[in-house]
Amino acid sequence: MEFRRRTAIFAAVTACCAAGVLPTAHAQAEKQPYPAHLPYSFSNFVWWTDDELRVLLKKRIPSLGDEVTTTTEAEGHIRDALTALLREKGISARVMSEEPSPTQLRTTPPDLFGVDVDDLPPVPRPSVIFELVKPQVGIGVIKVQANNDDAQTAAEKELQGNEGKAFGESGLSFSQYEVEKSLKQLGYFSAQVGLRHGQPYKQGERYLVDEIVLIDTGPKYHIASITAAGGPLLTGRDLSRFFTVRPGDPAVPSPFGQLGPQLRAFYQQYGYADVHITSDPVFDRDHATVSYALQVNPGPVYHLRSLTIEKLDTEQEKRVREIFDMKPGDLYREQAITELYRAISNEPLLKGYTFSFSPKPDRTAAVVDLTLEFGKEGGNATVTVQ
């Protein structure tokens, strides 16, 4: 579906290039319910701020509010207005708009069995993005100004290689995020990072904008305390040897190293498929210290209620049930599924086969109905989580 959608978009783009305006990359081709209106944003119109652009566009399109109707006609009015604004600056431009995909429009995260919802990143509100395709806009010189040498060095290292790349607001936001992340590794948990760009200047066939990165690090945080409770399977065990830092050290975002993932895998081997590991830091802003405490919330023990095997003949299915190290009634262990991938590679009856798996948990009864769907390698093997 994605390949066909992109092919259709490319054909439409090619047809419209002569007009100087690119059409929308319309997500409604996915044949799914789609919002009639969405907010809109701008990627690389560096001659104006977003607020200035909105004012200018609303003067040219009196009916335009803070959202755009998700139709080719409505978005076309904005593209035309943006093209006209650039023409007034002597710039012959091509503009396109791109709508968010259906997955971006999901308002709640999927119900991932065995995965903590808190581990998922926040989903930003999607918008229709207007982008200048031609002329290209790139990043010129990047200058970092920080009030601490180690912060300046870290930011410069993080941003090296960005000069000359395409400029876009999404890339700018990502650069800010990466700089903030690198500063937290140094203990600067309250650092303020601002990115701004200068006026565009022409270089060859494209325009460049210089970027200035302003960093106020704030205080460097240190660790006041760090503890880990291993839960019911590891009661009383000292887990401090897995810590990457100790009290008094500069604070870091992940002081427990791989302990969290290792505990998750350990508990899942004993049927705790919904195990939840928490390690939220507690900040003392007055004293610039952080306290860490890892906790294991195991949840119920799951068992395998049923095993369904699809698209194999009788002998093949019988062999899979023999070598699969998890039978109905056993503890539910995803490790057994991983082991099955390796096991079938050595089975003559299953040569050239792979499989997808679909676990359906019944959380009330703490059981899982598991389906294994087999197919020849190179087919559409997937993991389905419901």
C-alpha positions in Angstrom: 0.0 0.0 0.0 2.7 2.5 0.9 4.6 1.8 -2.3 1.5 2.3 -4.4 0.6 5.5 -2.5 4.1 6.9 -3.1 4.0 5.9 -6.8 0.6 7.8 -7.2 2.0 10.8 -5.4 5.1 10.8 -7.7 2.9 10.7 -10.8 0.9 13.6 -9.6 4.0 15.6 -8.7 5.4 15.0 -12.1 2.2 16.1 -13.8 2.1 19.4 -11.8 5.8 20.4 -11.9 5.2 22.6 -15.0 2.7 24.6 -13.0 5.3 25.4 -10.4 3.2 24.0 -7.6 3.3 20.5 -6.1 0.1 18.8 -5.0 -0.6 17.4 -1.6 0.7 14.0 -0.6 -2.9 12.9 0.2 -3.3 10.4 3.0 -6.9 9.8 2.2 -5.8 7.3 -0.4 -5.4 4.9 2.5 -9.2 4.6 2.5 -9.5 5.2 6.3 -11.5 7.7 8.2 -9.7 11.0 8.0 -10.2 14.4 9.7 -11.9 17.0 7.6 -9.7 19.7 9.2 -6.1 19.7 10.5 -3.7 22.3 11.8 -1.1 23.4 9.3 2.6 24.2 9.7 5.6 25.2 7.6 8.9 23.5 7.1 11.4 25.8 5.5 10.0 29.2 4.5 12.9 30.9 6.2 12.1 34.4 5.0 9.3 34.6 7.6 8.5 33.3 11.0 5.5 30.9 11.2 3.4 33.7 12.9 4.3 36.1 10.1 3.3 33.6 7.5 0.0 32.9 9.1 -0.9 36.6 9.1 0.1 37.0 5.5 -1.8 33.9 4.4 -5.0 35.0 6.2 -4.9 38.3 4.5 -4.8 36.6 1.1 -7.3 33.8 2.1 -9.9 35.5 4.3 -11.6 32.2 5.1 -8.4 30.6 6.4 -8.3 29.9 10.2 -5.8 28.0 12.2 -6.8 24.7 10.5 -7.0 23.8 6.8 -9.6 21.6 5.2 -7.9 18.4 4.1 -8.8 18.7 0.4 -6.7 19.3 -2.6 -8.5 22.6 -3.3 -8.1 24.0 0.2 -4.5 23.1 0.5 -3.9 24.4 -3.1 -5.1 27.8 -2.0 -2.3 27.9 0.6 0.3 26.6 -1.8 -0.6 29.2 -4.3 -0.4 32.0 -1.7 3.0 30.8 -0.6 4.2 30.6 -4.2 3.0 34.2 -4.7 4.7 35.5 -1.6 8.0 34.0 -2.7 7.5 35.4 -6.3 7.2 38.9 -4.7 10.8 38.3 -3.4 11.9 37.4 -6.9 12.0 33.7 -6.1 10.4 31.2 -8.6 9.2 28.5 -6.2 7.6 25.1 -6.1 5.6 24.2 -3.0 4.1 21.0 -1.8 1.9 20.0 1.1 2.0 16.7 2.9 -0.7 15.3 5.1 0.0 13.0 8.1 -0.3 9.2 7.6 -3.1 7.4 9.4 -0.6 6.0 12.0 0.3 9.6 12.9 -3.3 10.4 13.4 -3.7 7.7 16.1 -4.7 9.5 19.3 -3.9 6.7 21.7 -1.0 4.3 21.5 -1.6 0.7 20.4 -2.3 -1.9 23.1 1.1 -3.6 22.9 1.1 -6.8 24.8 4.1 -7.0 27.2 5.2 -3.4 26.4 4.8 -0.5 28.9 2.7 2.3 27.5 4.9 4.7 29.6 7.9 3.6 27.5 6.4 5.0 24.3 7.3 8.5 23.3 4.6 11.2 23.3 2.8 11.5 20.0 2.8 15.1 18.7 -0.4 16.5 17.2 -0.2 15.9 13.4 -0.5 18.7 10.9 -0.5 19.4 7.2 3.1 20.5 6.4 3.8 23.0 3.7 7.3 22.7 2.3 9.4 24.6 -0.2 10.7 22.1 -2.7 12.5 24.4 -5.1 14.7 26.3 -4.6 16.3 24.1 -1.9 17.1 25.6 1.5 20.1 24.3 3.3 22.0 24.8 6.6 24.9 27.2 6.5 27.3 27.8 9.3 26.3 26.5 12.8 27.5 28.5 15.8 27.2 27.2 19.4 27.2 29.6 22.3 27.1 27.9 25.7 28.0 29.1 29.2 30.1 25.9 30.0 32.9 24.5 28.0 31.8 20.9 28.3 28.3 21.7 27.2 29.7 23.7 24.2 31.9 20.7 23.2 29.1 18.3 23.5 26.7 20.4 21.4 29.3 21.0 18.7 30.0 17.3 18.5 26.3 16.5 18.3 25.8 19.0 15.4 28.9 18.4 13.4 28.1 17.3 9.9 24.8 19.1 9.8 26.2 22.0 7.8 25.1 21.8 4.2 22.2 19.5 4.9 18.6 20.4 4.0 16.9 22.8 6.4 13.6 22.0 7.9 11.7 22.7 11.1 11.4 19.0 11.9 15.2 18.7 11.6 15.7 21.7 13.7 13.5 20.3 16.4 15.3 17.0 16.3 18.7 18.8 16.5 17.5 20.6 19.6 16.3 17.3 21.1 19.7 15.7 20.4 21.6 18.5 22.0 19.4 18.5 25.1 19.9 14.7 25.3 23.7 15.1 25.1 23.6 17.8 27.8 21.7 15.4 30.2 24.4 12.9 29.8 26.7 15.6 31.4 24.2 16.2 34.3 22.6 19.4 32.9 19.0 18.4 33.4 17.6 21.9 33.4 19.5 23.2 30.4 17.7 25.6 28.1 18.5 25.2 24.4 17.4 27.7 21.8 17.9 27.4 18.1 17.5 30.3 15.7 18.5 30.9 12.1 19.7 34.0 10.4 18.5 35.5 7.1 18.7 33.3 4.0 21.4 34.0 1.5 21.9 32.5 -2.0 24.7 30.1 -2.8 24.5 28.7 -6.3 21.1 27.4 -7.0 19.9 27.2 -3.4 19.6 29.3 -0.3 21.4 28.8 3.0 20.7 29.9 6.5 23.2 30.1 9.4 22.1 28.6 12.7 22.9 29.8 16.2 22.5 27.5 19.1 22.2 29.2 22.5 22.7 27.1 25.6 22.1 28.0 29.2 23.1 24.9 31.1 21.8 25.7 34.5 23.4 23.7 37.4 25.0 20.3 37.0 22.9 17.7 38.8 24.4 15.0 41.0 23.0 11.7 42.3 21.7 11.8 45.9 20.7 8.2 46.0 20.2 5.2 43.7 18.4 1.9 44.6 16.8 -1.0 42.8 14.2 -3.5 44.1 14.1 -6.6 42.0 10.5 -7.6 42.8 9.2 -10.9 44.1 11.6 -13.2 42.2 14.6 -11.3 43.5 13.6 -10.3 46.9 16.6 -9.0 49.0 19.1 -9.3 46.1 21.7 -6.6 45.8 21.5 -5.3 42.3 23.9 -2.3 42.7 26.6 -4.0 40.6 24.5 -3.3 37.6 24.4 0.4 38.2 26.5 2.6 35.9 26.9 5.4 38.5 27.1 5.9 42.2 25.8 8.5 44.7 27.8 11.7 44.2 28.4 11.2 40.5 26.9 13.6 37.9 23.3 12.5 37.2 22.6 10.7 33.9 19.4 9.8 32.1 20.0 6.0 32.4 21.8 5.2 35.6 20.7 1.5 35.7 22.3 0.5 32.4 20.8 -2.7 31.0 19.2 -3.7 34.3 15.7 -2.7 33.3 15.6 -4.7 30.1 17.4 -7.6 31.8 14.8 -7.7 34.6 12.0 -7.5 32.0 13.4 -10.5 30.1 13.9 -12.4 33.3 10.3 -12.0 34.5 8.9 -12.7 31.1 10.7 -16.1 31.2 8.5 -16.9 34.2 5.3 -15.9 32.6 5.1 -12.2 33.7 4.3 -10.9 30.2 2.9 -7.6 31.5 5.9 -6.9 33.8 6.3 -3.1 34.2 9.7 -1.6 35.2 9.7 1.9 36.6 12.7 4.1 37.4 11.4 7.7 37.4 13.9 10.1 38.8 13.0 12.5 41.6 14.6 15.9 41.3 15.6 18.2 44.1 15.8 21.5 42.1 16.9 23.5 45.1 20.0 21.4 45.6 20.5 20.2 42.0 20.3 16.5 43.0 18.5 13.5 41.7 17.3 10.3 43.4 16.7 7.1 41.5 14.6 4.1 42.5 14.0 1.2 40.2 10.8 -0.9 40.9 9.5 -4.1 39.4 5.7 -4.3 39.0 5.3 -7.9 37.8 1.6 -8.1 37.1 -0.1 -11.5 36.7 1.6 -14.8 35.6 0.3 -15.7 32.1 -0.2 -19.2 30.7 -0.6 -20.4 27.2 -4.3 -21.3 26.7 -4.3 -22.4 23.1 -1.9 -22.8 20.2 -3.1 -22.5 16.6 -0.8 -23.4 13.7 -1.8 -22.3 10.2 -0.8 -23.1 6.6 1.2 -26.3 7.3 0.2 -29.8 6.4 -0.6 -32.4 9.1 3.0 -33.8 9.4 4.6 -30.3 9.4 2.1 -29.1 12.1 2.8 -32.2 14.2 6.5 -31.6 14.0 6.1 -27.9 15.0 4.1 -28.9 18.1 6.8 -31.4 19.0 9.7 -29.0 18.8 7.9 -25.9 20.2 9.0 -25.5 23.8 5.7 -24.2 25.0 2.5 -26.3 25.3 -1.0 -25.2 26.3 -1.0 -24.9 30.1 2.7 -23.8 30.2 3.9 -20.4 31.3 3.7 -18.0 28.4 7.3 -17.2 27.3 8.2 -15.2 24.2 11.6 -16.7 24.4 10.1 -20.0 23.2 9.0 -18.3 20.0 12.5 -17.0 19.4 13.9 -20.5 20.0 11.4 -21.9 17.5 12.8 -19.7 14.7 16.1 -21.3 15.3 14.7 -24.8 15.7 12.8 -24.9 12.4 16.0 -24.1 10.4 17.3 -27.5 11.3 14.1 -29.4 10.4 13.9 -31.1 7.0 10.1 -31.0 7.0 10.2 -27.2 7.5 13.1 -26.3 5.2 12.5 -22.8 3.7 9.7 -21.9 6.0 9.3 -19.1 8.5 6.3 -17.8 10.5 4.6 -14.9 12.0 3.1 -15.0 15.4 0.0 -13.3 16.9 -0.5 -13.5 20.7 -4.0 -12.6 21.9 -3.9 -12.0 25.7 -7.0 -12.4 27.9 -5.9 -10.2 30.8 -8.9 -11.1 32.9 -8.0 -14.8 32.9 -4.2 -14.2 32.5 -3.9 -16.5 29.5 -2.7 -16.1 25.9 -4.1 -17.6 22.7 -1.2 -17.9 20.3 -1.4 -18.3 16.5 1.6 -19.2 14.4 1.1 -18.6 10.7 3.7 -20.3 8.5 4.9 -19.4 5.0 7.8 -19.7 2.7 10.8 -17.4 3.4 10.6 -14.2 1.5 6.9 -14.0 2.1 5.1 -11.6 4.4 6.2 -12.8 7.8 5.0 -10.4 10.4 4.4 -10.0 14.1 0.8 -9.1 15.0 0.1 -7.8 18.4 -3.6 -7.4 19.5 
